[in-house]
Amino acid sequence: MRIVVCLITTLCLLLSGCASKIRSEVTAFHQWPAAMADKTFSFVQKEDEPAGLERQSYENLIRAELLKQGLREAGDAKDAALAVSFNAIVNAKDVRLVETVLVDSWSGMPWYGPGYYSPYWGGWPGYSPFYGPFGSGMPVARQQERRYTVFYRELKLKINETLAGQPLYEVTVRSEGKEGNLAKILPYLVRSAFAEFPGKSGIPRIIEMKLDAKP
């Protein structure tokens, strides 16, 4: 029983550690040139895409990463050699989990094995003041249902040649977690999209980042 308790404790610690990170799957397809004479870019968006302060905030995140890669924003969108477009979404998914657990046949509480000795109540090994001198009840398997919400987060970003419309870089970042606020999670998706830019084409990668790290 001590082994089981240790395993449960270890699992809880691992889960608590995972909760402080965002784990994303990043897949990029590109034909990025080794040398590029004009590295100016501008943002483009579809007519049906909402414009406003929220989108401008997201553009600022992407702009910062593009500048890190040696690109520069064109003063006039008509003069930009590269057109940058993106789309970010968050969808909620309700999860129903049915699992089998061991409960005490007397109390209906989680089963932790037979009684124990306590100097405060007296007794002997196998004695529990809650269940009497014969220890706790026998374990009974029962089904337990848990319901929770998982948020699916996705960022798609494209960089095309402005004149020819030739795609140069297309990346998709996907992640799932308990955080459904797009404004809070998008900085990590954007950073993941440009990790090891441009990277190997067509090969999915897993990127992990601490949620408390600076975006």
RACORLIN-V177260 format. One record per residue. PHI is phi in whole degrees, -180 to 180 (NA if undefined). OMEGA is omega in whole degrees, 0 to 359 (NA if undefined). Layout:
# RACORLIN-V177260
phi=PHI omega=OMEGA
phi=PHI omega=OMEGA
This chain:
# RACORLIN-V177260
phi=NA omega=177
phi=-60 omega=179
phi=-64 omega=181
phi=-63 omega=179
phi=-61 omega=178
phi=-63 omega=180
phi=-65 omega=179
phi=-64 omega=179
phi=-62 omega=179
phi=-62 omega=180
phi=-64 omega=179
phi=-63 omega=179
phi=-66 omega=179
phi=-64 omega=181
phi=-66 omega=179
phi=-65 omega=178
phi=-69 omega=180
phi=-67 omega=183
phi=-65 omega=182
phi=-92 omega=180
phi=-127 omega=171
phi=-115 omega=183
phi=-111 omega=185
phi=-122 omega=172
phi=-98 omega=184
phi=-117 omega=177
phi=-129 omega=181
phi=-121 omega=172
phi=-118 omega=184
phi=-155 omega=167
phi=-135 omega=184
phi=-75 omega=182
phi=-69 omega=179
phi=-66 omega=178
phi=-130 omega=182
phi=-133 omega=183
phi=-69 omega=183
phi=-115 omega=183
phi=-111 omega=178
phi=-82 omega=181
phi=-139 omega=172
phi=-149 omega=179
phi=-90 omega=175
phi=-127 omega=178
phi=-147 omega=180
phi=-73 omega=182
phi=-65 omega=183
phi=-86 omega=178
phi=-83 omega=182
phi=-68 omega=176
phi=-111 omega=181
phi=161 omega=184
phi=-67 omega=180
phi=-64 omega=180
phi=-65 omega=178
phi=-60 omega=177
phi=-63 omega=179
phi=-69 omega=177
phi=-62 omega=179
phi=-62 omega=178
phi=-63 omega=181
phi=-70 omega=179
phi=-58 omega=180
phi=-60 omega=179
phi=-72 omega=178
phi=-64 omega=179
phi=-65 omega=177
phi=-64 omega=181
phi=-87 omega=177
phi=91 omega=176
phi=-86 omega=177
phi=-139 omega=184
phi=-78 omega=180
phi=-74 omega=177
phi=-66 omega=178
phi=-125 omega=182
phi=-58 omega=181
phi=-69 omega=182
phi=-94 omega=184
phi=-74 omega=178
phi=-81 omega=183
phi=-124 omega=178
phi=-112 omega=182
phi=-109 omega=177
phi=-133 omega=181
phi=-156 omega=176
phi=-148 omega=181
phi=-128 omega=182
phi=-138 omega=171
phi=-135 omega=177
phi=-123 omega=179
phi=-93 omega=179
phi=-131 omega=178
phi=-81 omega=183
phi=-115 omega=175
phi=-118 omega=184
phi=-118 omega=176
phi=-112 omega=182
phi=-133 omega=179
phi=-96 omega=180
phi=-126 omega=176
phi=-96 omega=178
phi=-123 omega=178
phi=-74 omega=184
phi=-67 omega=181
phi=-90 omega=187
phi=-99 omega=185
phi=79 omega=179
phi=-86 omega=177
phi=-53 omega=185
phi=-87 omega=180
phi=-113 omega=179
phi=97 omega=183
phi=-67 omega=184
phi=-60 omega=185
phi=-141 omega=179
phi=-92 omega=178
phi=-134 omega=180
phi=-68 omega=181
phi=-79 omega=182
phi=-107 omega=183
phi=77 omega=178
phi=100 omega=183
phi=-146 omega=179
phi=-53 omega=182
phi=96 omega=180
phi=-103 omega=175
phi=-131 omega=181
phi=-66 omega=181
phi=-84 omega=186
phi=-118 omega=178
phi=94 omega=188
phi=-70 omega=182
phi=-103 omega=177
phi=82 omega=183
phi=-76 omega=178
phi=-72 omega=179
phi=-77 omega=179
phi=-71 omega=178
phi=-128 omega=180
phi=-82 omega=177
phi=-136 omega=179
phi=-87 omega=180
phi=-126 omega=183
phi=-107 omega=175
phi=-128 omega=177
phi=-124 omega=178
phi=-155 omega=183
phi=-112 omega=175
phi=-114 omega=180
phi=-103 omega=178
phi=-97 omega=182
phi=-112 omega=182
phi=-144 omega=173
phi=-126 omega=174
phi=-119 omega=183
phi=-134 omega=181
phi=-132 omega=173
phi=-127 omega=181
phi=-118 omega=169
phi=-68 omega=186
phi=-66 omega=186
phi=-75 omega=184
phi=-82 omega=183
phi=73 omega=182
phi=-71 omega=178
phi=-72 omega=179
phi=-111 omega=183
phi=-151 omega=177
phi=-132 omega=183
phi=-134 omega=176
phi=-124 omega=178
phi=-117 omega=181
phi=-125 omega=175
phi=-154 omega=176
phi=-130 omega=179
phi=180 omega=183
phi=-84 omega=181
phi=-88 omega=182
phi=-113 omega=179
phi=-85 omega=185
phi=-63 omega=181
phi=-63 omega=181
phi=-80 omega=187
phi=-94 omega=186
phi=-63 omega=179
phi=-55 omega=180
phi=-76 omega=177
phi=-67 omega=180
phi=-66 omega=179
phi=-63 omega=178
phi=-66 omega=181
phi=-63 omega=183
phi=-109 omega=178
phi=-67 omega=180
phi=58 omega=182
phi=-58 omega=354
phi=-83 omega=178
phi=75 omega=179
phi=-85 omega=185
phi=-72 omega=173
phi=78 omega=181
phi=-112 omega=180
phi=-64 omega=178
phi=-132 omega=176
phi=-106 omega=180
phi=-115 omega=177
phi=-115 omega=178
phi=-138 omega=176
phi=-74 omega=181
phi=-69 omega=180
phi=-91 omega=178
phi=-76 omega=178
phi=-68 omega=180
phi=-69 omega=NA
